[in-house]
Amino acid sequence: MIIRLSLFILAACLLEAAERPNILFCIADDWGAPHASIYENDNVVQTPAFDRIAREGALFHNAYVSSPSCTPCRNSIMTGQWHWRLKDGANLYGTLSQEVETYTRLLKKSGYHTGSWRKSFGPGKLEGKFLEEHPAGKVYPKGFSDFLANRPSKDTPFCFWLGASDPHRGYKKGSGEKSGMDLSKIKLFSFFPDNKEVRGDVADYYFEVQRFDSDVSKAIARLEAIGEMENTIIVITGDHGMPFPRCKSNLYDSGTRVPLAIRWGQKIKKGLQFKDFTSLTDLGPTFLQAASVKIPVEMTGKSLLPALTGNGQLRKFILTGKERHVPSQEAPSMEGYPSRSYRDHKFLYIHNYSPSLWPNGTPNWRKATIKNAWYGDTDNGPTKSIIVNLGPGSKFYQWSFSKRPSEELYKVSNDPDQLNNLAKEMPKIVAKYRELLRSELKASGDPRHGGPEFKFAVSTYGGGAPRFPGDR
C-alpha cells in the first residue's frame, strides 16, 4: 500500500512538472501605449504579432511600468518589486542588489531551462551572483532558436527573455515614410507640435516598433514549429514610453503606460480585455504561480493568474515613480528628478519632491554636471530640437521642459494627455490623493516614506547623457 501511494505521488509530481508552462517574455525598448494597432490609436503603426496574442488571449488597456526608465523598470520586472525598494537598482545605470532574487533564477532552480537575447538587465553593472548567473538567464547571442537547441530535453520547461533595442533611438531619418506610412494619418500626442518633421519622427519610431513586432512573430512561428504554442505563456510589452519629450522618464501616461498582451493556450479565454490596472511588477509572480513555484514574500507584485483564468480582480489604482534617470542637473548636483504618482480611473496625482530642479534636465548645458548634457532626461531627436527651439514662451516647451510644482493633479477622463494641472483648483482632492499615495508608499517600504534608508543621488553613474548638438 505504501509503495502504491509513493508511486501515485511520484506520478502526480511528474505530471505536474510536465504540465508546467513554458514562458516567452518579449519586451521592446522604449515602446509605450497606445502604439499597437489593436488599440486603434491610428491606422498607421501595424503590430500583427502583438494583435494576434491579444486576440487569442488577453489585452490590457492600463498596464504601467514601475518607473519610466530602462534599468529600474527592468529590475522591477525581474524581481517583482517596486523599483524604489531596489536601492541603486532604482537608478539608470544602477546595479541589482545581491539581496534580491529574480523570477528567472527561481524558475531555473525549479528545473526550468532559462535564457535571454539582446537587452534584458540594464544598462548598468552586474556584480556578484549576477555575474555568475545572468539575472534574466544565460545570454544566447544567436537568439531563440539557439536557446531551444540547447534545451536539455523536449520535456524541460523553458523561460526565455526576448529583448530588443527597438524602438530606442537613434532612428534612420525618413525610414517610416519610405516604408509607406501615411504621415497625415498619424495621431500625435497633443503636447507635440503638429508638423511634417514631428510626424516623420513618430513614423520612424513606428518603423522600429514594427521591426520589434517582426522579431516576436518569428519567435511565435518557432513555437508553432516545435508544437509548444499551446503550453507557452506569451507576454509582449515595452519598458516605458517612447523616447520623445514628455514621454520616457516622465510620470504621465505617455511615459509610464505600455502595451501588454498575454496568451496561454486554452488556459486564457480568447479576447479578454482588462480596463483595470496592472503593473509590470505583477509578471514575475504570475510566472512563478503558473510554474508552481513559491512566490517570495519580498515580491510586491500580484499574480495576474486569478484574473486571467478565473474571476480575480486587477488593481483599482497604480503607483509609479522616478528616481535618477540621467544626472542632468547643474554641477555639482548628482540628483535626478525624484517623484511618485498615484493613478486611478479618475485622477493622476504626481508628487515632485524637488520642484526646484529641472524635470528633464538643465537647459544650461555649459553648467551641467555631465559635460554639455542638454535636457539630459530626454533623448535627442527632431521633436526635441523643434520644441526646444520654440523657446520657454511656447506651451509645448512648458509642457516638456519647464519646472513643475511640487504637486500635479489631472482629471484623466477629459484630459487624457494630462496637460491641465488642477492642483490649485481642487485642494481637497489633492489632499485626498496625497494621503493615498503616502500611505501606499509607506506600506511598500519606500525609502522616501519610512522604508530602509537609501540616498539615491549618492549612487555612482556609469552612463552618458544627451549632448548639446552644437553652437547656435
N, C-alpha and C positions, 0 to 999 in steps of 0.2 A: 504493500500500500504506500509506504514511504517513497519507494523507488518510483512508482507511478506518479505520485504527487510531484516529486522533484522533476521528472521528465515533463510533466504538464507545465510547471513553472518555467522550465528552460525553453520549452516550445513557445510559450506565450512571450517570453522576453525576446526570443529570436524574431517572432512575428512583429513585435513592436518595433524592433530595430530595423527590420526590412521595410516597414511602412513609414519610417521617418522620412520626411520630405527633403528633397534637395532644395537649395536656395540659390537663386541667381539674382544678385543685387546690382542694379545698373544705375549709376549716378553721373550726371553731367556736371560740368564745371561752369558755374555762373549762369544757370538756366532757371529763370523764375516763371511763376504763373502770371498771366494765363496763356503762356506761349506754347500751347499744344493745340492741334487742330480740333480735337474733340471738345475743347472748351468754347469753341465758336467765338473767339475774340475777334478774329478776322478770317478771311479765307485765303490768306497768303501762306503762312507757315504750314507745312504739311508733315505730320508725325504719324505715319501709318502703324508703326510698331507700338508706340505708346497707345494709340487709339484702340488697337486690337486688344491689348492687355486690359484696357479699361472696359471695353465692351464684353470681354469674356470673363471679367472679374469685377473689380470694384474701382470706382473713380472717386477721388477725394477732392472736394472743392475748397476746403480750408485746411490744407496741410502747411505747417510752418516749421522753419528751422529754429534751433535754439539761438543761434547767432548768425547774422548775415555776413560771415567772414569764413574763408576756407578752413583754416586749421581748427578753430573752435567748433564749427559745425560738424566736421568730420569726426573730431574727437568725441563729440556728444553722441553721434550715431553709434560709433564703435563701443562706447561704454554704457550707452543707455542712460546717460545722466545729463542734467543741465550743465552747460559749459562752465558756469561760474563756480562749480564745485571742483573743477579740474586744475586749479592753481594756474601754473604757467601755461597749461593747455587751453586756457580761455583766451589766449592772445594769438594773433597771426605770428607765424614762425616760432611758436612755442614748442613744447615737447608733450609727452604723455607720461604722467606720473607713474612711478613703479608701484604705487599703492593700488592702482585700479586694474581692472581686468576688462578684456573686450569680449563681445559675444562670439567672435570668431575663434579665439583661443579656447573658450569654454566648449564650443562645439567640437573643436579638434580633440580636446581631452575626452569627449564622449564618443569618439570614433569617427568623426567627420573628416573627409578629405577637404582641406581648405586651401584657398589661393586667391590671388588678385592680379589685376592687369592695369597698367598705367596708374592714374592718380588715385590713391586711397588716403593714407595719412598725409597730412602736411598742407602747405610746406612747413618744414620745421626740422628739428634734430631729434632723432631717436636715441635712446640710451638704454643701458642695462638689458633686461629681459626682452625688450622690444627690438634690440639689435640681433639677439639670438633667434627670435621668432617674430617676424613682422606682425604688427597688430591686426592687419587685415588678412593674414595668411601669406604663405610663400609667394613671392612675385614670379609670375610667368611672363617674361617679355614677349613671347610669341602668341600669347593670348589664350582664349577659352579652349580652343581645340587642343593645344599643348597641355593645358591643365587636365582636360579629360583623358588624354593619352597617358597621363601619369596617375590616374585613379587606381588605387590598389586592386580593386575588383569591381565588377559591374554592380555588385550589391552594396558597395560602400556609398553611403550618402555623402553629398558634397555641398560645399558652400563657397560660392565664387563671387568676388567683388569685381565687377566690370566698371572701371573708372574711365574717365575721358578728360581730355584737355579742352574739348569743345563744350560750350561756345565762348571760352575765355579769349580775351584779346591777346595778340593783335589779329586783325582781320585783313584779308585781301580786299582792298577797296574796290567796290563795284561788283563783287562776286555774287551778291544776291540778285541784283538787277540783271546781270549777264546770264544767270541761271533761268531767267524767265519770270521772275517775280514782278508783279504789278505794284509799283511803289504807291500809286494813288489809293490802293485798297488797304494799305497798312493802317491799323488803328493805333495811334500814338497815345501814350500817357499824356494827360492834359498839362503836365508840367514840362513837356518838351516843346520847343518852338516848332511850328509846322512848316517845314520847307523841304526841298528835294534832298539836300545833303543829310538832314537828320533822318528822313525816310530811307535814304540809301544806307545809312549807318545801321539802322534797325534791320534792313533787309540782309545786310552782311552777317549780322547776328543770327537771323533766321536761317541763313545758309548753313551755319555751323551747328545750329540746333538740329537741322535735318541730317547732317553728317553723323552726329551722335545717334540719332534715331536709326540710321542705316547700320551702325555698328551693333545696336541692340537687335535689329532684325536678323542679322547674320547669326548671332548667338541663339536666338529663338529657333532659327532653322536648324542649327546644330542639335539643339534639344530634341526637335522633332525627328531628326535623322537617327538618333540613338534610342528613340522610344521613351524619353524621360519627361516629355512635356507635361503629362497629367500629374506626375508626382513631384513637380517642382514649383515652389513658391517663387514667382517672378515679381520683382519690385522695380519700378522705374521712377526716378525722381531727379532733383537737382539740389545743389548745396546752398543756394541762395539766389537772390535776384540778379538780373542782367547787369553787366559791367558798364553801367551808364550813370550819369548824375541822378541822385536821389533814389537810387536802387540799391545795388550792392553796398554793404556797410552802413545801411540806414534801417531804422526800425519801422518804417512804413511798410504796408503790404507789398509794395514794389521791391522791397529788399528782403523781406522775411517769408513771403508766401511762395510756395513752389508747387509744380505739378506733382501728382502722386497717383499711381495706378498699381494695383496688386491683383495677381491672378494665382489661383491654386486649384486647377482642375475642377473636379466636381465638389470640392470642399467649400467653394465660394459660389454662391448663386450668381449667375451671369447678369450683368447690367446693374449691379448695386451702385448706388450713388449716395455719398455722405456729404451733408452740408454742415454738420458739427465739426469741431476742431480736432486735429491730431498734430502731434509733434513728431519730428523725425527721431526724437529720442525714444519713441514708442516701438521702433522697428526691432531693436535688439531684443527686448523682452518678448516680442511677437515671435521672432525666430527661435528663441530658446524654448518657449512654451510649445511651439509646434514640434520641436525636436525632443520633447520630454526631458529637457534639461532644466534643473532648478534655476530660477531667476534670482540673482544675488539681491540682498536687501538694499545694497547701495544704489541699485538702479532706480532712478526716479521716473523713468518711462513706464507706460502702462500698455500691456499687451493688447493688440487690436483683434486677437482671435475671437473673443466673445462677440464683438460687433460683426466681424466678418463671417462667422459660422453660425451665429445664433441670434439672440435678441439683446446683446450687450450694447452699451451706450458709449459714444465717444465723448470727448471733453466738451464742456459748455463754454470754456474760455481757454485762452492760450497765453503763455508767457514767452517773451523773447528778451534778448539783451545783447549788449555790446560792451566789450572792454576795449583793448587796443587792437586796432587793425594795423595801421602804419603809425609810427611815432612822427606825426606830421604837424606838430605844433612848432612854436618858435623856440630856438635854443635858449637854455639847455634842457627844456622840458622833454621827458620821455613819456608823457601822458598820451592816451588815446582820446576817446570821447565816450566816457562811461555813461551808460543809460540802460534802462529797463522798460518793459512795456507790459500792459495787461490789455488783452483784446477779447471782446465778446461780440455777439451779433449786433449790439447797439453802438458801442463806442470803442475807440482805440485811445488808451491813455498812455502817454510816454513821460517818464521822469528822467530828465537830464541832470546828472549830478554836478557837472562843471560847466554851466552855461557861459562862463567867460571864455571858454576855449572855442576853437573853430570846429564845427561839427564834421567837416570833411577835410580838415587840414588848412593851414595858413595860406592865404594868397600871397603873403610876403616871403616869397621863395628865397630871397637873399638872407633872410633871418632864420630859415628853417633849421631844425636840429639835424636832419639829414640834408646834406648839401643840395641846394636847388630843388628840394621837394616842393611840389606845386599842387596845392589841394590834394595832398597825398593819399587820402582815403578814396579818391575817385580815379579810376584808371583813365589814362589819356586816350583820346579818340575825338573824332569830328564833332560829336554832340557836345562833349565837354568844352571844346575850344569855342564853339559857337555861343554857348551860354555864358562862358567867362567873358567873351568879347562884347556881349551885350551890356556888361557892367552892372554894378550894385544897384543902379536905379531900375533895373528890369525885374519884373515879377519872377521871371524864370531863374535869374541869378539868385534872388532872395529865397526861393523855394529850395534851391540846391545847396547854396554855399554860405548864405548869411548866418550869423549867430542866432541861436534859438533860445527861447526862455526855458526856465527850469521845468515847466510843466506844459504839456500839449494834450489837447482833447479834441477828438474828431468824431462826428456823428457819421458813421460809415454808411448808413442807409442812403443818405443823399449827398455824400461826399466820398465816393469810393477811392479817389486818389489822395484823400486826406490832405487837403490844401487849406481849409478854413479852420484855424485853431480857435476853439470855443472856450478855452480855459478861463479867460477873464469873464466871459458872459455866463458861465454855468458853474459858479464856485461850489455849490452843493454837490453837483455831480463829480466835480474834480475831487472834492474831499472824500466822497464815497470810493472812487476808484483808487485814490492814493492809498487808502487804508486796505482795500482789497489786494493791491499789489504788495504793499508792505507785509501783510500777513502771509501771503503765499511765498514771498521770498525768504521770510524768516523761517517758515516751515521747511523750505528747501535747503537750508544751510548756506545761503548766500553770504559770503564774507562781508558784504556791504550792509547786511541786516542781521548781524549777530552770529553768523556762522564762523567756522575756523578762520582766524585772521590770515589774510594774504594781501600783499600790496602788488597789484597787477602792474603798475607802472615801473616797478623796480626790475622786472624781468628783462633779461638781455634780448636783443632783437638781431636776427641774422639775415634780414632781407634788405631790399632796397625800397625805392619809392618812385612814383611817377614824377618825372623831372620837368622843369620849365623848358618848353620846346625851343626857346631861343630869344634873343633880344627883340623887342618890338619898338 
